[in-house]
Amino acid sequence: MDAKIMSWLDLLAAYWFFIAILLRLGIVVIFISSLDDFLIDCRYWVWRLKNHKIWRRSTYLPEYADELYHDEQQAIAIMIPAWHEAPVIQRMADYAAKTFDYDNYHIFVGTYPNDPETQAEVDKVAAKYPNVHKVVTRDPGPTTKADCLNNIIAYIFAMEEQDGIHFSCIAYHDAEDIIHPLELRAFNRLVPTFDLVQLPVMPLARPWTNFVGNHYIDEFAEWHGKDILVRQLLTGQVPSAGVGTAFSRKAIGLLSEMNGGVVFDTGTLTEDYEIGFCLHEVGAREMMLHYHVQFKNTPPAWFGRRGVHDMICVQEYFPNHLWQAIRQKSRWIVGIVFQGWKNLGWRGKPLMKYMLIRDRKSIIAFPSVLMGYLIVLTVGQAWVHHQFNPDWWTFPVLIPIDSWLWILVACNFFFMCNRLLQRFVFTRRYFGFWQGVQSIPRMLIGNIVNIFAFFRAFSQVRNSNKTGRAVKWDKTSHDFPDLHTGEDHN
């Protein structure tokens, strides 16, 4: 009996030793990652204090949107790739055609020869609007988004040659996007002064019980409300979000030269992320637009209408089911972290390298968060067990109070409080007070999704390296809201 007890104690001691090692490693990694985030926070708020009177307005757009209506309209092409998007594409394209407060534009929807349902829905919209065009790709689907966009680009070039039209600006959206009426007038003013213009993405809020779908609100509020802005301030580089991005013809030409005659690289799952880096590397000008719309005179009828944000941005629903969110985020991690590391390396100036480190730090950050949860659960279980069995073996103290690790723990606690505060501030700014409050518990949901997505992405890349087959592109289902009834259609 004593031998059995001793063997269990030996196992517990070994396990506690293992937890002590993980704890020390996790504390250090979380401290470094949190310090990195804190520096970005500080840089943003320094900029904000210096520009407290004009932070809601872009330097390159007028204070009042009335002035945008005086600009001569250049021809703008909008590309929308669509694979198995029959449930949403008709309403999205129809809404866009009705909503753009701009005249000189054409919409090109890329469909596949083996997807007749989506083609039929696009045909309905094209029959109503002469500036909506259906494009059928050469190869059957599913291919990649980049491949579909390359087919659309080829169609646009052929149309230009045939009809004598020239699109000075080419933008793209996804089939689930809700566009802003002033989007094209903003692009018209900014392109070609800038070669890449990115609009903020603001996820649509779901009922408060939909924690998975709504955690995107909190993350994008920070990413596009702060992090990308700081990236632009420090480096001048802005990654495309894959939606709400406008390119100058100079940018299209540069991408074609870099990719051997095709504009979009089909060898990555996140071609949009790499586009911003590659264009910046060859001297293209890029910007993230933050512009809250206000009119000096009588505003248009759409101003203040349901579904129209007070900031020029892209709105859309994000996945609301755990597995769909994991699949989507694992695709982002594969493209940005693993494929980005392989394709882009560590090129650029020191600040650009720093941004690449931030993009790829999930390799250690997410496992460290998982370690933190494991340690908290272990220590909590040990404490509860000791309360019920005070005579049981007492575990050694993991962190002595007078040690340097305890100082790091205190710093990490401060950084955690700051992270919660930042998340609340930015979520409240764009989505209101109650969404800001809910963002605090939703951070746990976001961490769980990110942890599972990281390990799935890691497994996909490892299997790809073993088999030599490319990582499969995961298609996520999309929702588009009915802006008349307020109901969502799946």
Sequence and secondary structure as in RCSB ss.txt:
>XXXX:A:sequence
MDAKIMSWLDLLAAYWFFIAILLRLGIVVIFISSLDDFLIDCRYWVWRLKNHKIWRRSTYLPEYADELYHDEQQA
IAIMIPAWHEAPVIQRMADYAAKTFDYDNYHIFVGTYPNDPETQAEVDKVAAKYPNVHKVVTRDPGPTTKADCLN
NIIAYIFAMEEQDGIHFSCIAYHDAEDIIHPLELRAFNRLVPTFDLVQLPVMPLARPWTNFVGNHYIDEFAEWHG
KDILVRQLLTGQVPSAGVGTAFSRKAIGLLSEMNGGVVFDTGTLTEDYEIGFCLHEVGAREMMLHYHVQFKNTPP
AWFGRRGVHDMICVQEYFPNHLWQAIRQKSRWIVGIVFQGWKNLGWRGKPLMKYMLIRDRKSIIAFPSVLMGYLI
VLTVGQAWVHHQFNPDWWTFPVLIPIDSWLWILVACNFFFMCNRLLQRFVFTRRYFGFWQGVQSIPRMLIGNIVN
IFAFFRAFSQVRNSNKTGRAVKWDKTSHDFPDLHTGEDHN
>XXXX:A:secstr
 HHHHHHHHHHHHHHHHHHHHHHHHHHHHHHHHHHHHHHHHHHHHHHHHHTTTTTTS TTS SSGGGGGGS    
EEEEEE SS TTTHHHHHHHHHHH S SSEEEEEEE TT HHHHHHHHHHHHH TTEEEEE SS S   HHHHHH
HHHHHHHHHHHHHT   SEEEE  TT B  TTHHHHHHHHTTTSSEEE  EEE    TT HHHHHHHHHHHHIII
IIHHHHHHHHS     SSSEEEEHHHHHHHHHHTTT SS TT S HHHHHHHHHHHTT  EEE   B   SS   
TTTT TT  SBS EEE    SHHHHHHHHHHHHIIIIIIHHHHHTT S HHHHHHHHHHHTHHHHHHHHHHHHHH
HHHHHHHHHHHHH TTS     SS TTSHHHHHHHHHHHHHHHHHHHHHHHHHHHH HHHHHHHHHHHHHHHHHH
HHHHHHHHHHHHHHHHH            EE TTT  EE 
